[in-house]
Amino acid sequence: MIWEQTEGKVPHFVAGLGTGGTISGIGKFLKLKNSNIKIWGVDGYGSIFKKYHETGVFYEREIYPYITEGIGEDILPENVTFNIIDSLPK
């Protein structure tokens, strides 16, 4: 739907990470259509995704409380495809 509605003119896709299903699924589809599309994940302070994405290491002691429901995880759900995600800004 995103691809058709934009006539393939999608420079980037931004989504909250949550359990990773949306960003991984849509990101994979869009990258198959155009590998130059950037996929950006958004997550709350205290979530472990950013550090894990950058280092590949899970630090349990660096999990902090977060308020936003639906994003921010203290686990690594198996359905997050980190190689699809280009950036996890602070």
C-alpha positions in Angstrom: 0.0 0.0 0.0 2.8 2.5 0.9 4.6 1.6 -2.3 1.6 2.0 -4.5 0.4 5.2 -2.8 3.7 6.9 -3.2 4.3 5.5 -6.7 7.6 4.0 -5.4 8.9 7.4 -4.3 9.7 6.3 -0.7 13.0 7.7 0.5 12.7 6.4 4.1 10.3 4.6 6.5 10.2 5.4 10.2 8.4 3.2 12.7 8.4 2.5 16.4 10.1 -0.8 17.2 7.8 -2.4 19.7 8.1 -6.2 19.0 9.6 -5.5 15.6 7.0 -7.0 13.3 5.9 -3.8 11.5 9.4 -2.3 10.9 10.8 -5.7 9.9 8.0 -6.7 7.6 7.5 -3.3 5.9 11.2 -2.6 5.9 12.0 -5.9 4.2 9.3 -5.3 1.5 10.5 -1.8 0.8 14.2 -2.8 0.7 13.3 -5.5 -1.9 11.6 -2.8 -4.0 14.5 -0.3 -3.6 17.6 -1.1 -1.6 18.4 2.6 -1.1 15.3 3.2 1.1 16.4 4.0 4.6 14.6 2.2 7.5 14.7 4.1 10.8 13.6 2.7 14.1 12.3 4.8 16.9 12.4 3.6 20.5 12.1 5.0 24.0 14.9 5.8 26.4 15.7 2.7 28.4 15.0 0.2 25.6 17.8 -2.1 24.6 17.3 -2.0 20.9 19.7 0.9 20.0 22.7 -0.5 21.8 22.1 -4.0 20.6 21.7 -2.7 17.0 25.0 -0.8 17.2 27.1 -3.4 19.2 25.4 -6.7 19.0 25.6 -6.9 22.8 22.7 -7.1 25.2 23.4 -5.3 28.5 20.8 -6.1 31.1 22.2 -3.5 33.4 21.5 -0.7 30.9 17.7 -1.2 30.8 15.9 1.8 32.2 12.3 2.5 32.9 10.2 3.9 30.1 6.8 5.4 30.0 5.6 5.1 26.4 3.4 2.0 25.9 4.0 -0.1 22.8 7.6 0.8 22.2 10.6 0.2 24.4 11.5 -3.4 25.2 13.6 -5.0 27.9 13.9 -8.2 25.8 15.0 -8.9 22.2 12.0 -10.3 20.4 13.0 -12.8 17.7 11.0 -11.1 15.0 13.2 -8.0 14.9 15.3 -8.1 11.8 18.1 -5.8 12.8 19.9 -6.0 9.4 16.8 -4.3 7.8 17.1 -1.3 10.2 19.5 1.3 9.0 19.4 3.6 12.1 18.1 3.8 15.6 18.5 7.5 16.5 18.5 8.6 20.1 
